[in-house]
């Protein structure tokens, strides 16, 4: 299971990535994260991020009628959101490469070397 602390720094960018694929709503985002291996990310974690992204102009929301209940709030990426996602992608790749290099260098963490 991925620790909460590790997730905090990446979840916003990952949510932007999911929304970038297609217009979607909160529960679908939660399900998608689970399918990608993030474990159970509750809507209580996702909705504050969505509100912040919307407030900051990264995503826009529209309400649509649902086939199975009340209207749903669907999210789509704005131009600013696309720019932010690309920035996240660049930063994440740099971080990932740095961590991979460090882990390769420590060769399993043996302190006797």
Secondary structure as the mmCIF struct_conf table of DSSP 4:
data_model
#
loop_
_struct_conf.conf_type_id
_struct_conf.id
_struct_conf.beg_label_comp_id
_struct_conf.beg_label_asym_id
_struct_conf.beg_label_seq_id
_struct_conf.end_label_comp_id
_struct_conf.end_label_asym_id
_struct_conf.end_label_seq_id
HELX_RH_AL_P HELX_RH_AL_P1 UNK A 4 UNK A 8
TURN_TY1_P TURN_TY1_P1 UNK A 9 UNK A 10
HELX_RH_AL_P HELX_RH_AL_P2 UNK A 11 UNK A 21
BEND BEND1 UNK A 22 UNK A 22
STRN STRN1 UNK A 24 UNK A 25
HELX_RH_AL_P HELX_RH_AL_P3 UNK A 26 UNK A 35
TURN_TY1_P TURN_TY1_P2 UNK A 36 UNK A 37
HELX_RH_AL_P HELX_RH_AL_P4 UNK A 43 UNK A 55
TURN_TY1_P TURN_TY1_P3 UNK A 56 UNK A 57
BEND BEND2 UNK A 58 UNK A 58
STRN STRN2 UNK A 59 UNK A 66
TURN_TY1_P TURN_TY1_P4 UNK A 67 UNK A 68
STRN STRN3 UNK A 69 UNK A 77
HELX_RH_AL_P HELX_RH_AL_P5 UNK A 79 UNK A 106
TURN_TY1_P TURN_TY1_P5 UNK A 107 UNK A 109
TURN_TY1_P TURN_TY1_P6 UNK A 111 UNK A 112
#
